[in-house]
């Protein structure tokens, strides 16, 4: 901590606060004043600061302790957090004695394959460049799932795993630990007015979309990539997931069990198999609204990359559709076609299961009021008992890979062009 200590003496509290906009706060704990008699501050999520008597420096009569729980990205510069980032003030203020900062954690938030004893506490002044605390300055209480950190400085704290360890341990499951944060806020949900719903003139119901609605989603994470063969196989090897219906793809007879295609999307899995995998990974299938925001961003765009028509040549790395490559491609393929949040293959490659029941009205019907719909999960059931599938696949045509194109299938359906990805709420 010696390097950090030199930095602390020249930074001001404003540095901490200026890096954290109000929109970043999950919630706020009102500050509590302490004099030199010390005491205990109890803040958000069980975060606690113990102040010994005589801890205030000479000339300081009162200090106000305040803690905020901040939105946590999937990775900081050196770690994979399993808690929120807790911003505790006053920062850039050296106490006369060490304070004890207690931060609880939940084992359910661990990345797969990692052990509790590998957890570390991290500290930063700017919420971007974190450093791990020296081993002699903290105590891990495994029985009570908390860290006790001894420090003379406050700032940004979180508990997590070393980033290199996560990547090494999860080398065969790239994407399980690699997620993208979709920030809270409103977005345009639905299809543009006039978009055909798929019903024929003889069928009852909406024939065209009535337009988009405003939807508010709380912040969440979504897998950056579609779930791969190697990821899914880990769940199968754990005795939780069942084997895909078919182990081949269109071009590759040895597909699922071939290391060459370990990073390609798992296919031939049903909705139930996909949901089981996500649960095993500590996640869940995204709702249709979560899927659409991750693909589109805040405003309407025809494709994840924008409104320009997709490239239709094999030299492009934008979208795998119209059988350009004759089969699926790697889940990490498609640098030119990522969504506004950097999510890969939200168009083409494999179509993706969502957790939402298929219903025309819930998607294509426009509200007559201005009420913003909050965190919709979709209808409680479907007239046809089918689940929504999104994104189109490698055999889809141009109008089937838009950010509002929808498909549907019974939960026990599986096919050579159908896969999935998972989502996860922000830890609270």
C-alpha positions in Angstrom: 0.0 0.0 0.0 3.0 2.3 0.0 2.4 3.6 -3.5 -1.2 4.3 -2.7 -0.3 6.1 0.4 1.8 8.6 -1.5 -1.2 9.2 -3.8 -3.6 9.7 -0.9 -1.8 12.7 0.5 -2.3 14.7 -2.7 -5.8 13.7 -3.7 -8.9 15.5 -2.6 -12.3 14.2 -1.7 -13.7 15.8 -4.8 -11.7 13.3 -6.9 -13.8 10.5 -5.5 -17.1 12.2 -5.8 -16.5 13.6 -9.3 -15.9 10.1 -10.6 -19.2 8.9 -9.4 -22.3 10.5 -11.1 -25.6 10.3 -9.3 -26.8 7.8 -11.9 -24.1 5.4 -10.7 -25.6 5.1 -7.2 -27.5 2.0 -6.4 -28.6 3.7 -3.1 -27.1 6.0 -0.5 -26.4 5.7 3.2 -26.8 9.0 5.1 -23.5 10.1 6.7 -22.8 9.7 10.4 -20.6 12.1 12.5 -17.9 10.9 14.8 -15.7 12.7 17.2 -12.4 11.5 18.8 -14.3 9.0 21.0 -14.8 6.8 17.9 -17.6 4.5 17.3 -19.2 2.2 14.6 -20.7 3.2 11.3 -23.2 0.7 9.8 -23.8 1.3 6.1 -25.3 -0.3 3.0 -25.1 -4.1 2.4 -23.7 -4.6 5.9 -20.6 -2.6 5.2 -19.3 -1.4 8.6 -16.5 1.0 9.7 -15.1 0.7 13.2 -13.3 3.8 14.5 -11.1 3.5 17.6 -10.9 6.2 20.2 -8.2 8.7 19.3 -8.4 8.0 15.6 -8.9 11.6 14.4 -5.7 13.5 13.6 -4.7 16.5 15.6 -6.9 19.6 14.8 -9.9 17.5 13.6 -12.9 17.6 15.9 -15.5 15.7 13.8 -15.5 13.5 10.8 -18.5 12.3 8.8 -18.4 8.7 7.5 -20.6 8.0 4.4 -20.8 4.9 2.2 -22.3 4.5 -1.2 -22.9 1.2 -3.1 -22.0 1.8 -6.7 -22.8 0.0 -9.9 -20.0 -2.5 -10.5 -18.6 -3.3 -14.0 -17.9 -7.0 -14.9 -14.2 -6.4 -14.3 -12.1 -3.7 -12.7 -8.6 -3.3 -14.0 -7.2 -6.2 -11.9 -10.2 -8.1 -10.5 -13.6 -9.7 -11.0 -15.8 -8.2 -8.3 -18.2 -10.3 -6.3 -19.6 -7.3 -4.4 -20.6 -3.8 -5.3 -17.9 -1.1 -5.2 -18.4 0.6 -1.9 -17.3 4.3 -2.0 -16.6 5.3 1.6 -15.7 8.9 2.5 -13.9 10.9 3.6 -11.2 9.9 1.1 -7.7 11.5 0.9 -7.9 11.9 4.7 -5.3 10.1 6.9 -6.6 8.9 10.2 -4.3 8.8 13.2 -5.1 5.1 13.8 -6.2 2.3 11.6 -9.9 1.9 11.0 -11.4 -1.5 10.5 -13.6 -1.7 7.4 -15.9 -4.8 7.3 -17.2 -5.9 3.9 -19.6 -8.9 3.6 -19.8 -11.0 0.4 -22.0 -13.8 -0.9 -20.7 -17.1 -2.1 -23.5 -17.2 -4.7 -21.8 -14.4 -6.6 -18.6 -16.3 -7.2 -17.5 -17.0 -10.8 -17.5 -20.7 -11.5 -14.5 -22.9 -10.5 -13.1 -20.3 -8.1 -12.5 -20.9 -4.4 -13.4 -18.7 -1.5 -9.9 -18.6 -0.2 -8.8 -16.9 -3.4 -10.9 -13.9 -2.7 -9.1 -10.6 -2.2 -10.0 -7.0 -1.0 -9.3 -4.2 -3.5 -8.9 -0.5 -3.1 -9.0 2.6 -5.4 -9.3 6.3 -5.2 -10.7 6.8 -8.7 -12.9 3.6 -9.0 -10.9 2.6 -12.0 -7.4 1.7 -11.0 -7.6 -0.8 -8.1 -4.9 -2.4 -6.1 -5.1 -5.4 -3.8 -4.5 -4.8 -0.1 -1.3 -6.2 1.5 -2.0 -9.6 3.1 -1.1 -8.3 6.6 -3.7 -5.6 6.4 -6.8 -7.8 6.2 -8.5 -10.9 7.6 -10.8 -13.2 5.8 -13.6 -14.6 8.0 -14.8 -17.6 6.0 -17.3 -18.6 8.6 -19.2 -15.3 8.4 -18.4 -14.5 4.8 -16.8 -11.1 5.4 -13.4 -9.3 5.2 -12.0 -7.1 7.9 -9.6 -4.6 6.4 -7.3 -2.4 8.5 -6.5 0.9 6.9 -5.9 4.6 7.7 -7.6 5.7 4.4 -11.1 5.4 3.0 -12.0 5.4 -0.6 -13.4 2.7 -3.0 -13.5 -0.9 -1.8 -14.7 -4.1 -3.3 -14.2 -7.9 -2.8 -13.2 -10.0 -5.8 -10.9 -12.5 -7.5 -7.7 -11.6 -9.3 -8.6 -11.0 -13.0 -5.8 -13.3 -14.2 -7.1 -16.1 -12.1 -10.6 -15.7 -13.4 -9.3 -15.8 -17.0 -7.1 -18.8 -16.3 -9.6 -20.8 -14.4 -12.3 -20.0 -17.0 -10.1 -20.5 -20.0 -12.5 -23.2 -21.3 -15.6 -21.2 -20.6 -14.9 -17.7 -22.0 -18.1 -15.8 -21.6 -19.3 -17.4 -18.2 -17.2 -14.8 -16.3 -17.2 -12.3 -19.2 -20.3 -10.3 -19.1 -21.3 -6.8 -20.2 -23.1 -4.3 -18.0 -26.3 -2.9 -19.4 -27.0 0.3 -17.4 -30.3 1.1 -15.9 -32.6 3.4 -17.9 -35.3 3.7 -20.5 -35.3 2.5 -24.1 -37.6 2.1 -27.1 -39.0 -1.4 -26.9 -40.9 -3.1 -29.7 -41.1 -3.0 -33.5 -41.5 0.1 -35.7 -45.1 1.0 -36.6 -46.2 -1.0 -39.6 -43.9 -4.0 -39.0 -45.8 -7.2 -39.9 -46.5 -9.4 -36.9 -46.6 -12.6 -39.0 -50.4 -13.1 -38.8 -52.2 -13.8 -42.1 -55.4 -11.9 -43.0 -57.4 -14.9 -42.1 -56.0 -15.0 -38.5 -57.4 -12.9 -35.7 -55.1 -10.4 -34.0 -52.7 -7.6 -34.8 -51.4 -7.7 -38.4 -48.9 -4.9 -37.9 -47.0 -3.3 -35.0 -48.6 -0.2 -33.5 -45.2 1.2 -32.6 -42.7 1.1 -29.8 -43.2 1.7 -26.0 -41.0 3.2 -23.4 -39.5 0.6 -21.1 -37.4 1.1 -18.0 -34.9 -1.7 -17.1 -32.9 -1.9 -14.0 -29.2 -2.5 -14.6 -28.1 -6.0 -15.4 -25.3 -8.0 -17.0 -25.6 -10.1 -20.2 -23.1 -12.6 -21.6 -20.8 -10.9 -24.1 -20.9 -14.0 -26.2 -23.3 -16.8 -26.9 -22.8 -19.9 -24.7 -20.1 -22.1 -26.3 -19.7 -25.9 -26.5 -17.0 -25.9 -23.9 -19.0 -23.8 -21.5 -22.0 -26.1 -21.8 -19.9 -29.2 -21.5 -18.6 -28.1 -18.1 -22.2 -28.1 -16.9 -22.8 -31.5 -18.4 -19.6 -32.8 -16.8 -20.8 -31.5 -13.5 -23.9 -33.7 -13.9 -26.3 -30.8 -14.1 -26.9 -30.3 -17.9 -27.9 -33.0 -20.3 -26.2 -33.6 -23.6 -27.4 -31.7 -26.7 -29.9 -33.7 -28.8 -27.4 -33.9 -31.7 -23.6 -33.7 -31.5 -23.1 -32.6 -35.1 -23.6 -29.4 -37.0 -24.5 -28.9 -40.6 -20.8 -29.1 -41.8 -19.0 -30.7 -38.9 -19.9 -34.2 -38.0 -17.7 -34.1 -34.9 -18.8 -30.8 -33.5 -19.8 -30.7 -29.9 -17.0 -32.9 -28.6 -14.3 -31.6 -30.9 -11.8 -29.1 -29.3 -11.6 -27.3 -32.6 -15.1 -26.0 -32.1 -14.9 -25.6 -28.3 -15.5 -21.8 -28.8 -18.4 -22.2 -31.2 -22.0 -21.9 -29.9 -23.7 -24.9 -28.4 -26.7 -25.9 -30.5 -29.4 -28.5 -30.5 -30.5 -27.5 -26.9 -34.0 -26.9 -25.8 -35.3 -23.9 -23.7 -35.2 -26.1 -20.6 -31.6 -27.1 -21.2 -30.6 -23.5 -21.7 -32.4 -22.4 -18.6 -30.7 -25.2 -16.6 -27.3 -24.1 -17.8 -27.9 -20.5 -16.9 -29.1 -21.5 -13.4 -26.0 -23.6 -12.9 -23.9 -20.7 -13.9 -25.6 -18.5 -11.4 -27.6 -16.6 -14.0 -30.8 -16.9 -16.0 -32.1 -16.6 -19.5 -32.7 -12.9 -20.4 -36.2 -11.6 -20.8 -37.1 -10.4 -24.3 -36.8 -6.8 -23.1 -33.3 -7.4 -21.6 -32.2 -9.2 -24.8 -33.6 -6.3 -27.0 -31.9 -3.5 -25.0 -28.6 -5.3 -25.1 -29.0 -5.6 -28.9 -30.3 -2.1 -29.6 -29.3 0.3 -27.0 -31.5 3.2 -25.8 -33.0 4.1 -29.2 -34.4 2.3 -32.2 -31.8 0.9 -34.6 -32.5 -1.7 -37.3 -29.4 -3.8 -36.5 -27.1 -4.1 -33.5 -24.4 -2.1 -35.4 -26.8 0.6 -36.7 -29.2 1.1 -39.6 -26.8 0.3 -42.5 -27.7 -2.9 -44.3 -25.5 -5.8 -43.4 -22.5 -6.8 -45.5 -23.1 -10.0 -47.5 -19.5 -11.1 -48.2 -17.3 -13.6 -46.4 -14.6 -11.0 -45.9 -16.8 -9.0 -43.5 -16.8 -9.7 -39.7 -20.2 -8.1 -39.2 -22.8 -10.8 -39.2 -23.1 -14.5 -40.1 -26.4 -14.8 -42.0 -27.8 -16.1 -45.4 -25.5 -19.1 -45.1 -22.4 -17.0 -45.9 -20.1 -19.5 -44.2 -22.3 -22.6 -44.4 -22.5 -23.0 -40.7 -22.0 -21.3 -37.3 -18.9 -19.3 -36.5 -17.0 -18.8 -33.2 -18.9 -17.0 -30.5 -16.1 -14.4 -30.5 -16.4 -13.7 -34.3 -18.1 -10.5 -35.4 -16.0 -7.5 -34.3 -17.8 -5.2 -36.8 -21.3 -6.2 -35.8 -21.4 -5.7 -32.0 -24.2 -3.9 -30.3 -23.9 -0.4 -28.7 -22.7 -2.2 -25.5 -20.2 -4.4 -27.2 -22.3 -7.6 -27.2 -21.4 -10.1 -30.0 -23.7 -11.9 -32.4 -27.0 -10.3 -31.4 -27.8 -10.8 -35.1 -27.1 -14.0 -36.9 -24.9 -17.0 -36.0 -27.4 -18.8 -33.7 -30.9 -17.6 -32.8 -31.3 -17.3 -29.0 -33.8 -18.5 -26.5 -35.3 -15.9 -24.1 -37.2 -16.4 -20.9 -40.4 -14.7 -22.3 -43.6 -16.4 -23.4 -44.6 -15.5 -27.0 -47.6 -13.2 -27.3 -48.4 -10.7 -30.1 -50.2 -8.0 -28.0 -47.5 -7.7 -25.3 -44.9 -6.8 -28.0 -46.7 -5.1 -30.9 -49.5 -3.2 -29.1 -48.7 0.4 -28.3 -49.9 1.9 -25.0 -52.4 4.8 -25.3 -50.9 6.5 -22.2 -47.4 7.8 -21.6 -46.7 5.4 -18.7 -43.2 3.9 -18.8 -43.3 0.1 -18.4 -40.9 -1.0 -15.7 -38.9 -4.3 -15.9 -41.4 -6.2 -18.0 -41.0 -10.0 -17.9 -43.6 -10.5 -20.6 -47.0 -12.3 -20.3 -47.5 -15.0 -17.7 -48.1 -17.5 -20.5 -48.6 -17.8 -24.2 -51.7 -18.6 -26.3 -49.5 -21.1 -28.1 -47.3 -22.1 -25.1 -44.2 -21.1 -27.0 -41.1 -19.1 -25.9 -39.7 -16.1 -27.7 -36.5 -16.6 -29.8 -34.5 -13.6 -30.9 -31.6 -12.5 -33.2 -31.9 -14.7 -36.2 -29.2 -17.2 -37.2 -26.7 -18.1 -39.9 -29.4 -19.2 -42.2 -31.6 -16.1 -41.7 -32.4 -13.5 -44.3 -31.9 -9.7 -43.8 -35.3 -9.0 -42.3 -34.9 -11.8 -39.8 -31.8 -10.4 -38.1 -33.2 -7.0 -37.1 -33.3 -5.9 -33.5 -37.1 -6.4 -33.5 -37.4 -9.6 -35.5 -39.0 -12.4 -33.4 -39.5 -16.1 -33.7 -41.0 -18.6 -31.3 -40.8 -22.3 -30.5 -42.1 -24.8 -27.9 -39.7 -25.2 -24.9 -38.7 -28.7 -26.0 -37.7 -27.6 -29.5 -34.1 -27.8 -30.6 -32.3 -27.2 -33.9 -28.9 -26.8 -35.6 -29.2 -23.0 -35.6 -30.5 -22.3 -32.1 -28.5 -21.5 -29.0 -28.6 -19.0 -26.1 -26.8 -16.6 -23.8 -27.5 -15.8 -20.1 -28.2 -12.6 -18.1 -27.7 -11.7 -14.5 -29.0 -8.9 -12.3 -26.6 -6.5 -10.7 -25.7 -7.7 -7.2 -27.7 -5.9 -4.6 
